[in-house]
Amino acid sequence: MRNHALLFAALMCVVAFGGARQTAAQHPGLTERVWETATRYDYDRLSEGRQNWRRWTVSLKRETSHGTLMATVIRQQRFGTTDGGLQIDAWPDLWAGAYGHVKAGLSPTADVRPQGTLQSGVFQSVGAWELSGRYSWRRYRSEDVHQFGPGLGRYVGSWYLRTRTALGPRPDTWAVAQRIGARRFYGPASSLSYVDVEGGLGRSVEPINSRSEILVTRTFFVSVRLRHFLTSGVGVTAAVRYSDDEVFQHTGGTLGVFAQW
């Protein structure tokens, strides 16, 4: 209970800290539209005769003169278990050329999802380059998982290129994974769309069953994502992905809609 209370307090701090201005890495086409609502459905088909995964999210984002705050409600089905949760994100300015990202999630009765999540990151621009460092904590029903690592990004015209290393200490080993990605922006600045391609490999720390048993597995994944404005204030999101996590493989997709005003 004490940990849940601490996490709830952290959530309230994020809300109070609210918002922070997003930089070009999150939302290069900032507009006068200050609200955004979105909904999304994810589906993944698993190998080895396992039950398929489903996930629904609804989010509300508010942009102010001081920045951006987003709240997301999540409901998911994995390994035959249904969990729900709340997640809050904020992006604070730190100093010249730098911003942070704070994420807090709470799912106190979850079986497969983390019951608590805290994540923080710092991003520093150096010319056209962006240096970053991240740390995350996830509390599952069975144990805690910690992860941290550096990242590097660069803007080249309409492209944003990036790479990130994730390191997770375990009792008898380390889980180390590397991912690279490329995002291509297009469209008018007031309604900026993008296509994003990302892949990675290494070793990952994830729950593998409904008992939240944590295992370090070799992993490989690739994904393609799209965010496209249909009009100046309405758009769609879509994705396809494949992941091989050694214990099982899953192939999935995402469909969503969003509206700004």
C-alpha positions as a Markdown table, in Angstrom:
| # | Residue | x | y | z |
|---|---|---|---|---|
| 1 | Met | 0.0 | 0.0 | 0.0 |
| 2 | Arg | 2.8 | 2.4 | 0.8 |
| 3 | Asn | 4.3 | 1.9 | -2.7 |
| 4 | His | 0.8 | 2.6 | -4.2 |
| 5 | Ala | 0.5 | 5.8 | -2.2 |
| 6 | Leu | 4.0 | 6.9 | -3.3 |
| 7 | Leu | 3.1 | 6.3 | -6.9 |
| 8 | Phe | -0.2 | 8.1 | -6.6 |
| 9 | Ala | 1.7 | 11.1 | -5.1 |
| 10 | Ala | 4.0 | 11.0 | -8.1 |
| 11 | Leu | 1.1 | 11.1 | -10.4 |
| 12 | Met | -0.3 | 14.1 | -8.7 |
| 13 | Cys | 3.1 | 15.8 | -8.9 |
| 14 | Val | 3.1 | 15.2 | -12.7 |
| 15 | Val | -0.4 | 16.7 | -13.0 |
| 16 | Ala | 0.7 | 19.7 | -11.0 |
| 17 | Phe | 3.9 | 20.0 | -13.0 |
| 18 | Gly | 1.7 | 19.8 | -16.1 |
| 19 | Gly | 3.0 | 20.8 | -18.9 |
| 20 | Ala | 5.6 | 21.5 | -20.4 |
| 21 | Arg | 6.4 | 22.6 | -23.8 |
| 22 | Gln | 7.0 | 19.9 | -26.4 |
| 23 | Thr | 9.9 | 20.3 | -28.7 |
| 24 | Ala | 10.2 | 19.3 | -32.3 |
| 25 | Ala | 11.1 | 15.7 | -31.3 |
| 26 | Gln | 7.5 | 15.2 | -30.0 |
| 27 | His | 5.4 | 17.6 | -32.0 |
| 28 | Pro | 7.3 | 19.7 | -34.6 |
| 29 | Gly | 4.0 | 21.2 | -36.0 |
| 30 | Leu | 2.7 | 23.0 | -32.9 |
| 31 | Thr | -0.5 | 24.9 | -33.8 |
| 32 | Glu | -3.2 | 27.0 | -32.2 |
| 33 | Arg | -5.2 | 23.9 | -31.5 |
| 34 | Val | -4.8 | 23.2 | -27.8 |
| 35 | Trp | -6.8 | 20.0 | -27.3 |
| 36 | Glu | -6.3 | 16.6 | -28.8 |
| 37 | Thr | -8.3 | 13.4 | -28.1 |
| 38 | Ala | -7.4 | 10.0 | -29.5 |
| 39 | Thr | -8.5 | 6.4 | -29.3 |
| 40 | Arg | -6.5 | 3.4 | -30.5 |
| 41 | Tyr | -6.9 | -0.4 | -30.8 |
| 42 | Asp | -4.0 | -2.8 | -30.9 |
| 43 | Tyr | -4.1 | -6.5 | -31.8 |
| 44 | Asp | -1.3 | -9.1 | -31.7 |
| 45 | Arg | -1.4 | -12.7 | -32.9 |
| 46 | Leu | 0.8 | -15.0 | -30.9 |
| 47 | Ser | 2.5 | -18.2 | -31.8 |
| 48 | Glu | 2.7 | -21.4 | -29.8 |
| 49 | Gly | -1.1 | -21.6 | -29.6 |
| 50 | Arg | -1.2 | -18.7 | -27.0 |
| 51 | Gln | -4.2 | -16.4 | -26.7 |
| 52 | Asn | -3.9 | -13.3 | -28.8 |
| 53 | Trp | -3.3 | -9.9 | -27.2 |
| 54 | Arg | -5.7 | -6.9 | -27.4 |
| 55 | Arg | -5.3 | -3.3 | -26.1 |
| 56 | Trp | -7.6 | -0.3 | -26.1 |
| 57 | Thr | -6.5 | 3.2 | -25.2 |
| 58 | Val | -8.3 | 6.6 | -24.9 |
| 59 | Ser | -6.2 | 9.7 | -24.4 |
| 60 | Leu | -6.7 | 13.4 | -23.8 |
| 61 | Lys | -4.0 | 16.0 | -24.4 |
| 62 | Arg | -4.0 | 19.7 | -23.4 |
| 63 | Glu | -1.5 | 22.2 | -24.6 |
| 64 | Thr | -1.0 | 25.5 | -22.8 |
| 65 | Ser | 1.4 | 28.4 | -23.0 |
| 66 | His | 3.6 | 26.5 | -20.5 |
| 67 | Gly | 3.5 | 23.2 | -22.3 |
| 68 | Thr | 1.7 | 19.9 | -22.7 |
| 69 | Leu | 0.1 | 17.3 | -20.5 |
| 70 | Met | -1.5 | 14.0 | -21.6 |
| 71 | Ala | -3.6 | 11.5 | -19.7 |
| 72 | Thr | -4.3 | 8.0 | -21.1 |
| 73 | Val | -6.7 | 5.3 | -20.0 |
| 74 | Ile | -5.6 | 1.8 | -20.9 |
| 75 | Arg | -7.4 | -1.6 | -21.0 |
| 76 | Gln | -5.6 | -4.7 | -22.3 |
| 77 | Gln | -5.9 | -8.5 | -22.6 |
| 78 | Arg | -2.8 | -10.6 | -22.4 |
| 79 | Phe | -2.4 | -14.3 | -21.5 |
| 80 | Gly | -6.2 | -14.6 | -20.9 |
| 81 | Thr | -6.1 | -11.8 | -18.3 |
| 82 | Thr | -7.7 | -8.4 | -18.6 |
| 83 | Asp | -6.0 | -5.4 | -16.9 |
| 84 | Gly | -6.6 | -1.7 | -16.9 |
| 85 | Gly | -4.6 | 1.4 | -15.9 |
| 86 | Leu | -4.0 | 5.1 | -16.0 |
| 87 | Gln | -1.0 | 6.8 | -17.5 |
| 88 | Ile | 0.1 | 10.5 | -17.3 |
| 89 | Asp | 2.9 | 12.1 | -19.4 |
| 90 | Ala | 4.4 | 15.6 | -19.1 |
| 91 | Trp | 7.3 | 17.3 | -21.0 |
| 92 | Pro | 9.1 | 20.0 | -18.9 |
| 93 | Asp | 11.6 | 22.5 | -20.0 |
| 94 | Leu | 14.9 | 22.2 | -18.1 |
| 95 | Trp | 17.5 | 24.6 | -19.4 |
| 96 | Ala | 18.6 | 26.1 | -22.8 |
| 97 | Gly | 18.2 | 23.4 | -25.5 |
| 98 | Ala | 17.0 | 20.8 | -23.0 |
| 99 | Tyr | 13.7 | 19.2 | -22.0 |
| 100 | Gly | 12.6 | 16.3 | -20.0 |
| 101 | His | 9.9 | 13.6 | -20.2 |
| 102 | Val | 8.1 | 12.2 | -17.1 |
| 103 | Lys | 5.7 | 9.3 | -17.3 |
| 104 | Ala | 3.8 | 7.8 | -14.4 |
| 105 | Gly | 1.4 | 4.8 | -14.7 |
| 106 | Leu | -0.8 | 3.1 | -12.1 |
| 107 | Ser | -2.6 | -0.3 | -12.4 |
| 108 | Pro | -2.8 | -1.4 | -8.8 |
| 109 | Thr | -4.9 | -4.6 | -9.4 |
| 110 | Ala | -3.1 | -5.7 | -12.6 |
| 111 | Asp | -1.9 | -9.2 | -13.1 |
| 112 | Val | 0.2 | -8.9 | -16.3 |
| 113 | Arg | 0.6 | -5.1 | -16.7 |
| 114 | Pro | 3.0 | -3.3 | -14.3 |
| 115 | Gln | 1.1 | -2.3 | -11.2 |
| 116 | Gly | 3.3 | 0.8 | -11.1 |
| 117 | Thr | 5.5 | 2.6 | -13.7 |
| 118 | Leu | 7.8 | 5.6 | -13.4 |
| 119 | Gln | 9.9 | 6.8 | -16.3 |
| 120 | Ser | 12.1 | 9.9 | -16.7 |
| 121 | Gly | 14.3 | 11.2 | -19.5 |
| 122 | Val | 16.5 | 14.2 | -20.4 |
| 123 | Phe | 17.0 | 15.4 | -23.9 |
| 124 | Gln | 19.7 | 17.9 | -24.9 |
| 125 | Ser | 20.1 | 19.5 | -28.3 |
| 126 | Val | 23.7 | 20.0 | -29.6 |
| 127 | Gly | 23.3 | 21.6 | -33.0 |
| 128 | Ala | 21.4 | 19.2 | -35.2 |
| 129 | Trp | 22.1 | 16.4 | -32.7 |
| 130 | Glu | 20.0 | 15.3 | -29.7 |
| 131 | Leu | 21.6 | 13.5 | -26.8 |
| 132 | Ser | 19.4 | 11.7 | -24.3 |
| 133 | Gly | 19.3 | 9.5 | -21.2 |
| 134 | Arg | 16.4 | 7.5 | -19.8 |
| 135 | Tyr | 15.5 | 5.6 | -16.7 |
| 136 | Ser | 12.4 | 3.5 | -16.1 |
| 137 | Trp | 11.0 | 1.4 | -13.2 |
| 138 | Arg | 8.2 | -1.1 | -13.5 |
| 139 | Arg | 6.6 | -2.9 | -10.6 |
| 140 | Tyr | 5.0 | -6.2 | -11.6 |
| 141 | Arg | 3.1 | -8.5 | -9.3 |
| 142 | Ser | 6.2 | -10.7 | -8.9 |
| 143 | Glu | 9.1 | -8.3 | -8.9 |
| 144 | Asp | 10.5 | -4.9 | -9.9 |
| 145 | Val | 12.3 | -4.2 | -13.3 |
| 146 | His | 14.8 | -1.4 | -13.7 |
| 147 | Gln | 16.1 | -0.1 | -17.1 |
| 148 | Phe | 18.3 | 2.8 | -18.2 |
| 149 | Gly | 20.4 | 3.9 | -21.2 |
| 150 | Pro | 21.6 | 6.6 | -23.5 |
| 151 | Gly | 20.2 | 7.7 | -26.8 |
| 152 | Leu | 21.3 | 9.8 | -29.8 |
| 153 | Gly | 19.2 | 11.5 | -32.5 |
| 154 | Arg | 19.7 | 13.8 | -35.4 |
| 155 | Tyr | 17.5 | 15.9 | -37.7 |
| 156 | Val | 18.4 | 15.8 | -41.4 |
| 157 | Gly | 15.9 | 17.9 | -43.4 |
| 158 | Ser | 12.5 | 16.3 | -43.0 |
| 159 | Trp | 14.0 | 13.2 | -41.3 |
| 160 | Tyr | 14.5 | 12.4 | -37.6 |
| 161 | Leu | 17.1 | 9.6 | -37.1 |
| 162 | Arg | 17.6 | 8.0 | -33.7 |
| 163 | Thr | 19.2 | 5.1 | -31.8 |
| 164 | Arg | 18.9 | 4.1 | -28.2 |
| 165 | Thr | 20.5 | 1.5 | -25.9 |
| 166 | Ala | 18.5 | -0.1 | -23.1 |
| 167 | Leu | 20.4 | -1.8 | -20.2 |
| 168 | Gly | 18.5 | -3.8 | -17.6 |
| 169 | Pro | 20.4 | -5.3 | -14.6 |
| 170 | Arg | 19.2 | -8.7 | -13.4 |
| 171 | Pro | 20.4 | -10.9 | -10.5 |
| 172 | Asp | 22.8 | -13.0 | -12.6 |
| 173 | Thr | 23.1 | -11.1 | -16.0 |
| 174 | Trp | 22.3 | -8.0 | -17.9 |
| 175 | Ala | 19.6 | -7.4 | -20.5 |
| 176 | Val | 21.1 | -5.2 | -23.2 |
| 177 | Ala | 19.1 | -4.2 | -26.4 |
| 178 | Gln | 19.7 | -1.7 | -29.2 |
| 179 | Arg | 17.1 | 0.0 | -31.3 |
| 180 | Ile | 17.3 | 2.3 | -34.3 |
| 181 | Gly | 14.6 | 4.3 | -36.1 |
| 182 | Ala | 13.9 | 6.8 | -38.8 |
| 183 | Arg | 10.9 | 9.2 | -39.0 |
| 184 | Arg | 9.9 | 11.1 | -42.1 |
| 185 | Phe | 7.7 | 14.2 | -41.6 |
| 186 | Tyr | 5.5 | 15.5 | -44.4 |
| 187 | Gly | 2.6 | 17.9 | -44.9 |
| 188 | Pro | 2.0 | 21.4 | -43.8 |
| 189 | Ala | 3.5 | 22.6 | -40.5 |
| 190 | Ser | 0.1 | 23.1 | -38.9 |
| 191 | Ser | -0.9 | 19.4 | -39.6 |
| 192 | Leu | 2.4 | 17.6 | -39.7 |
| 193 | Ser | 2.1 | 13.9 | -40.5 |
| 194 | Tyr | 4.8 | 11.3 | -40.4 |
| 195 | Val | 5.9 | 7.7 | -41.3 |
| 196 | Asp | 8.1 | 6.0 | -38.8 |
| 197 | Val | 10.2 | 2.8 | -39.2 |
| 198 | Glu | 12.0 | 1.2 | -36.2 |
| 199 | Gly | 13.8 | -2.0 | -35.4 |
| 200 | Gly | 15.8 | -3.5 | -32.6 |
| 201 | Leu | 17.5 | -6.6 | -31.2 |
| 202 | Gly | 19.2 | -7.8 | -28.0 |
| 203 | Arg | 17.8 | -9.1 | -24.7 |
| 204 | Ser | 14.6 | -8.0 | -23.1 |
| 205 | Val | 13.0 | -8.3 | -19.7 |
| 206 | Glu | 9.3 | -9.1 | -20.0 |
| 207 | Pro | 6.5 | -11.0 | -18.3 |
| 208 | Ile | 5.8 | -14.3 | -20.2 |
| 209 | Asn | 2.6 | -15.6 | -18.6 |
| 210 | Ser | -0.5 | -14.6 | -16.5 |
| 211 | Arg | 1.5 | -15.1 | -13.3 |
| 212 | Ser | 3.7 | -12.2 | -14.3 |
| 213 | Glu | 6.7 | -14.5 | -14.4 |
| 214 | Ile | 9.7 | -12.3 | -15.6 |
| 215 | Leu | 12.2 | -13.7 | -18.0 |
| 216 | Val | 15.2 | -12.4 | -19.9 |
| 217 | Thr | 14.7 | -13.4 | -23.5 |
| 218 | Arg | 16.5 | -12.7 | -26.8 |
| 219 | Thr | 14.4 | -10.4 | -28.8 |
| 220 | Phe | 14.1 | -8.9 | -32.3 |
| 221 | Phe | 11.4 | -6.5 | -33.5 |
| 222 | Val | 10.5 | -4.3 | -36.4 |
| 223 | Ser | 7.6 | -1.9 | -36.8 |
| 224 | Val | 6.2 | 0.7 | -39.3 |
| 225 | Arg | 3.9 | 3.4 | -37.9 |
| 226 | Leu | 1.9 | 6.1 | -39.6 |
| 227 | Arg | 0.3 | 9.3 | -38.3 |
| 228 | His | -1.7 | 11.1 | -41.1 |
| 229 | Phe | -3.9 | 14.1 | -41.0 |
| 230 | Leu | -7.1 | 13.7 | -43.1 |
| 231 | Thr | -8.1 | 17.3 | -42.5 |
| 232 | Ser | -6.5 | 20.1 | -40.6 |
| 233 | Gly | -7.8 | 18.8 | -37.3 |
| 234 | Val | -8.7 | 15.1 | -37.8 |
| 235 | Gly | -6.4 | 12.2 | -38.6 |
| 236 | Val | -5.6 | 8.5 | -38.3 |
| 237 | Thr | -2.9 | 6.4 | -36.9 |
| 238 | Ala | -1.9 | 2.9 | -38.0 |
| 239 | Ala | 1.0 | 0.4 | -37.5 |
| 240 | Val | 2.2 | -3.0 | -38.3 |
| 241 | Arg | 4.8 | -4.9 | -36.3 |
| 242 | Tyr | 6.6 | -8.2 | -35.8 |
| 243 | Ser | 8.5 | -9.4 | -32.7 |
| 244 | Asp | 10.4 | -12.6 | -31.9 |
| 245 | Asp | 10.8 | -12.8 | -28.1 |
| 246 | Glu | 12.4 | -16.3 | -28.1 |
| 247 | Val | 9.6 | -17.8 | -26.0 |
| 248 | Phe | 7.0 | -16.9 | -28.6 |
| 249 | Gln | 6.5 | -14.6 | -31.6 |
| 250 | His | 3.8 | -12.1 | -32.3 |
| 251 | Thr | 2.6 | -10.2 | -35.3 |
| 252 | Gly | 0.2 | -7.3 | -34.9 |
| 253 | Gly | -1.2 | -4.0 | -35.9 |
| 254 | Thr | -2.7 | -0.8 | -34.7 |
| 255 | Leu | -5.6 | 1.4 | -35.8 |
| 256 | Gly | -6.6 | 4.7 | -34.3 |
| 257 | Val | -8.2 | 8.1 | -34.8 |
| 258 | Phe | -7.5 | 11.5 | -33.3 |
| 259 | Ala | -9.0 | 15.0 | -33.4 |
| 260 | Gln | -7.6 | 18.4 | -32.5 |
| 261 | Trp | -9.4 | 21.6 | -31.8 |
